[in-house]
């Protein structure tokens, strides 16, 4: 039998352990999978999730391709890394 822990490993020590993420309907299923479950309704059709973070670089590699369909709302240092990485792409 395969459990969620077999598919999505728990966060490693150090760095933020979770990220607060808003997802549009287009990608909510992907974020729910990463978050190990359903989210909660947020404003304007978004869904709020708490997503495990194993390390910041790995999280950025996962979240950035989702584009404008996700918003990282916390923690602030992780959100700042997302903004910094996006600005570097411009």
Z-matrix of the N, CA and C atoms (Angstrom, degrees):
N
C 1 1.445
C 2 1.536 1 108.70
N 3 1.312 2 116.57 1 135.33
C 4 1.454 3 122.65 2 -179.56
C 5 1.516 4 109.25 3 -103.16
N 6 1.331 5 116.10 4 132.75
C 7 1.462 6 120.08 5 178.15
C 8 1.527 7 109.67 6 -107.70
N 9 1.312 8 116.17 7 170.64
C 10 1.464 9 121.40 8 177.32
C 11 1.521 10 110.33 9 -58.70
N 12 1.337 11 117.29 10 -38.45
C 13 1.459 12 120.92 11 -179.73
C 14 1.527 13 112.60 12 -62.81
N 15 1.315 14 117.49 13 -26.25
C 16 1.463 15 120.71 14 176.83
C 17 1.522 16 111.61 15 -73.48
N 18 1.321 17 116.35 16 -30.41
C 19 1.459 18 121.64 17 -175.54
C 20 1.524 19 111.64 18 -92.43
N 21 1.322 20 117.36 19 -39.94
C 22 1.466 21 122.75 20 -179.51
C 23 1.519 22 107.37 21 -122.17
N 24 1.326 23 117.65 22 100.33
C 25 1.460 24 120.72 23 -177.87
C 26 1.525 25 111.91 24 -61.86
N 27 1.308 26 115.92 25 152.34
C 28 1.464 27 121.79 26 176.90
C 29 1.531 28 110.10 27 -67.45
N 30 1.333 29 117.59 28 158.16
C 31 1.466 30 120.49 29 179.66
C 32 1.521 31 111.93 30 -61.55
N 33 1.318 32 116.08 31 146.65
C 34 1.459 33 122.07 32 175.49
C 35 1.523 34 109.19 33 -81.22
N 36 1.323 35 116.52 34 162.99
C 37 1.456 36 121.17 35 178.14
C 38 1.529 37 110.47 36 -68.13
N 39 1.322 38 116.43 37 146.16
C 40 1.464 39 121.54 38 179.88
C 41 1.509 40 111.48 39 89.92
N 42 1.313 41 117.05 40 146.55
C 43 1.462 42 120.92 41 179.82
C 44 1.512 43 110.91 42 75.92
N 45 1.323 44 116.16 43 175.43
C 46 1.462 45 117.63 44 179.70
C 47 1.523 46 110.23 45 -66.14
N 48 1.319 47 116.42 46 141.60
C 49 1.459 48 120.15 47 -179.42
C 50 1.516 49 112.11 48 -88.96
N 51 1.342 50 116.92 49 -24.46
C 52 1.457 51 120.48 50 178.43
C 53 1.525 52 109.84 51 -143.14
N 54 1.320 53 114.43 52 159.83
C 55 1.460 54 121.67 53 174.41
C 56 1.521 55 107.91 54 -126.94
N 57 1.316 56 115.89 55 141.84
C 58 1.456 57 121.22 56 172.88
C 59 1.515 58 106.98 57 -91.03
N 60 1.322 59 116.26 58 122.48
C 61 1.463 60 122.02 59 -173.76
C 62 1.527 61 109.85 60 -130.69
N 63 1.327 62 115.50 61 134.00
C 64 1.456 63 121.65 62 170.13
C 65 1.514 64 107.60 63 -99.89
N 66 1.326 65 116.82 64 137.15
C 67 1.466 66 120.86 65 -178.54
C 68 1.521 67 110.08 66 -129.89
N 69 1.330 68 115.42 67 141.64
C 70 1.453 69 120.95 68 174.04
C 71 1.522 70 108.92 69 -75.76
N 72 1.320 71 115.94 70 168.18
C 73 1.464 72 120.02 71 177.61
C 74 1.527 73 112.17 72 -59.38
N 75 1.332 74 116.49 73 -29.77
C 76 1.471 75 120.95 74 -177.83
C 77 1.524 76 113.13 75 -61.53
N 78 1.329 77 117.21 76 -35.90
C 79 1.471 78 119.99 77 -174.95
C 80 1.522 79 113.31 78 -121.04
N 81 1.331 80 117.28 79 5.74
C 82 1.466 81 120.06 80 -176.76
C 83 1.530 82 111.69 81 -56.56
N 84 1.323 83 117.47 82 -36.05
C 85 1.472 84 119.40 83 -179.94
C 86 1.528 85 111.10 84 -64.59
N 87 1.355 86 117.19 85 -35.82
C 88 1.462 87 119.94 86 178.91
C 89 1.521 88 110.94 87 -69.51
N 90 1.319 89 115.60 88 -41.55
C 91 1.458 90 120.03 89 -179.93
C 92 1.528 91 109.73 90 -69.18
N 93 1.324 92 117.83 91 -39.14
C 94 1.468 93 121.13 92 177.94
C 95 1.524 94 110.61 93 -60.03
N 96 1.294 95 115.93 94 -39.36
C 97 1.473 96 120.37 95 178.37
C 98 1.525 97 110.64 96 -62.32
N 99 1.303 98 115.66 97 -44.93
C 100 1.465 99 121.50 98 179.72
C 101 1.532 100 110.92 99 -69.02
N 102 1.340 101 115.92 100 -35.02
C 103 1.463 102 121.10 101 -177.27
C 104 1.529 103 112.64 102 -80.40
N 105 1.328 104 116.03 103 -2.65
C 106 1.467 105 121.40 104 -179.78
C 107 1.523 106 112.04 105 66.74
N 108 1.318 107 116.43 106 32.46
C 109 1.455 108 118.09 107 176.14
C 110 1.513 109 112.32 108 152.21
N 111 1.302 110 114.02 109 -177.54
C 112 1.451 111 121.31 110 -176.99
C 113 1.506 112 113.01 111 -71.25
N 114 1.310 113 114.24 112 160.31
C 115 1.445 114 120.63 113 178.11
C 116 1.513 115 109.73 114 -105.98
N 117 1.326 116 114.35 115 -165.12
C 118 1.456 117 120.36 116 177.73
C 119 1.522 118 109.12 117 -123.40
N 120 1.305 119 115.40 118 149.47
C 121 1.466 120 120.39 119 -178.24
C 122 1.523 121 110.18 120 -62.78
N 123 1.325 122 114.84 121 139.04
C 124 1.458 123 122.10 122 175.93
C 125 1.531 124 107.35 123 -125.46
N 126 1.310 125 117.07 124 -178.84
C 127 1.463 126 121.74 125 -177.96
C 128 1.519 127 113.06 126 -64.01
N 129 1.314 128 115.73 127 150.89
C 130 1.468 129 124.89 128 170.25
C 131 1.525 130 114.46 129 56.79
N 132 1.326 131 116.75 130 36.67
C 133 1.455 132 120.27 131 174.93
C 134 1.518 133 115.40 132 82.41
N 135 1.306 134 118.80 133 5.43
C 136 1.457 135 122.30 134 176.90
C 137 1.520 136 109.67 135 -85.42
N 138 1.323 137 116.47 136 158.40
C 139 1.462 138 122.41 137 174.81
C 140 1.523 139 107.94 138 -121.18
N 141 1.321 140 115.89 139 133.76
C 142 1.474 141 121.61 140 -179.38
C 143 1.529 142 109.78 141 -94.17
N 144 1.338 143 115.19 142 133.90
C 145 1.460 144 122.11 143 178.69
C 146 1.520 145 110.33 144 -130.53
N 147 1.313 146 115.97 145 154.36
C 148 1.462 147 122.79 146 168.78
C 149 1.522 148 105.31 147 -110.60
N 150 1.329 149 115.29 148 114.84
C 151 1.462 150 122.10 149 -172.08
C 152 1.527 151 110.10 150 -108.77
N 153 1.332 152 118.33 151 129.66
C 154 1.471 153 120.32 152 175.14
C 155 1.528 154 110.68 153 -62.60
N 156 1.329 155 115.52 154 142.73
C 157 1.465 156 121.35 155 177.94
C 158 1.529 157 107.50 156 -123.00
N 159 1.331 158 115.72 157 114.80
C 160 1.470 159 119.29 158 177.33
C 161 1.511 160 110.64 159 -80.03
N 162 1.321 161 117.42 160 -45.18
C 163 1.464 162 122.28 161 169.89
C 164 1.527 163 107.80 162 -155.35
N 165 1.311 164 116.06 163 156.03
C 166 1.464 165 121.32 164 -171.58
C 167 1.527 166 112.09 165 -62.01
N 168 1.321 167 118.48 166 -44.08
C 169 1.469 168 120.65 167 -178.16
C 170 1.526 169 111.54 168 -63.26
N 171 1.308 170 116.52 169 -41.88
C 172 1.463 171 120.30 170 178.90
C 173 1.529 172 110.10 171 -65.32
N 174 1.327 173 116.96 172 -39.98
C 175 1.462 174 121.12 173 177.85
C 176 1.529 175 110.48 174 -62.72
N 177 1.328 176 116.87 175 -45.13
C 178 1.467 177 120.67 176 178.94
C 179 1.525 178 110.85 177 -60.94
N 180 1.307 179 117.44 178 -40.26
C 181 1.473 180 120.76 179 178.55
C 182 1.526 181 111.66 180 -63.23
N 183 1.317 182 116.63 181 -30.47
C 184 1.458 183 120.48 182 178.21
C 185 1.524 184 111.51 183 -80.70
N 186 1.328 185 117.82 184 -45.61
C 187 1.460 186 120.92 185 -169.93
C 188 1.529 187 113.72 186 -80.47
N 189 1.309 188 119.13 187 -36.14
C 190 1.470 189 120.37 188 -174.87
C 191 1.527 190 113.82 189 -60.53
N 192 1.321 191 120.25 190 -41.03
C 193 1.470 192 119.20 191 178.55
C 194 1.536 193 114.19 192 -63.46
N 195 1.330 194 117.21 193 -16.50
C 196 1.458 195 119.92 194 178.08
C 197 1.529 196 111.87 195 -75.30
N 198 1.324 197 116.03 196 -11.98
C 199 1.465 198 122.40 197 172.29
C 200 1.515 199 114.52 198 59.62
N 201 1.342 200 115.94 199 -141.44
C 202 1.459 201 120.43 200 -174.15
C 203 1.529 202 113.77 201 -73.57
N 204 1.331 203 117.31 202 1.00
C 205 1.454 204 120.35 203 178.65
C 206 1.520 205 112.83 204 -84.91
N 207 1.337 206 117.15 205 -0.74
C 208 1.466 207 121.14 206 174.95
C 209 1.513 208 109.29 207 -133.84
N 210 1.318 209 114.03 208 151.66
C 211 1.462 210 122.06 209 173.95
C 212 1.513 211 107.59 210 -134.97
N 213 1.322 212 116.62 211 122.50
C 214 1.459 213 121.07 212 175.91
C 215 1.526 214 106.51 213 -87.33
N 216 1.319 215 116.81 214 116.17
C 217 1.461 216 120.73 215 -175.36
C 218 1.522 217 113.23 216 -103.07
N 219 1.306 218 118.06 217 -9.80
C 220 1.457 219 119.68 218 177.90
C 221 1.510 220 110.74 219 -178.94
N 222 1.298 221 117.61 220 164.10
C 223 1.451 222 126.79 221 -5.47
C 224 1.532 223 111.77 222 -67.66
N 225 1.310 224 115.94 223 163.29
C 226 1.468 225 121.52 224 -173.66
C 227 1.530 226 112.85 225 -57.48
N 228 1.327 227 117.69 226 -40.73
C 229 1.469 228 119.13 227 -178.17
C 230 1.525 229 111.34 228 -65.78
N 231 1.315 230 117.65 229 -35.68
C 232 1.464 231 120.46 230 177.95
C 233 1.528 232 110.25 231 -72.40
N 234 1.312 233 116.90 232 -41.14
C 235 1.465 234 120.64 233 176.08
C 236 1.527 235 110.11 234 -59.77
N 237 1.323 236 116.90 235 -41.71
C 238 1.471 237 120.87 236 178.12
C 239 1.529 238 111.33 237 -61.49
N 240 1.325 239 117.19 238 -38.03
C 241 1.466 240 120.32 239 177.03
C 242 1.525 241 111.27 240 -64.11
N 243 1.321 242 116.60 241 -39.89
C 244 1.466 243 120.56 242 177.58
C 245 1.527 244 109.61 243 -61.82
N 246 1.327 245 117.05 244 -47.96
C 247 1.481 246 121.13 245 -179.95
C 248 1.522 247 110.47 246 -61.92
N 249 1.322 248 117.46 247 -43.38
C 250 1.460 249 121.54 248 178.95
C 251 1.532 250 111.87 249 -59.99
N 252 1.318 251 115.93 250 -44.48
C 253 1.464 252 121.10 251 -179.11
C 254 1.540 253 110.27 252 -66.02
N 255 1.330 254 116.55 253 -40.46
C 256 1.462 255 120.11 254 178.28
C 257 1.520 256 111.73 255 -65.34
N 258 1.322 257 117.53 256 -41.26
C 259 1.466 258 121.14 257 178.09
C 260 1.528 259 111.17 258 -63.33
N 261 1.318 260 116.69 259 -35.17
C 262 1.472 261 120.58 260 179.08
C 263 1.527 262 111.26 261 -65.81
N 264 1.333 263 116.50 262 -24.99
C 265 1.461 264 120.06 263 -179.97
C 266 1.523 265 112.80 264 -78.29
N 267 1.339 266 117.09 265 -18.89
C 268 1.471 267 120.68 266 -177.72
C 269 1.501 268 112.32 267 -77.51
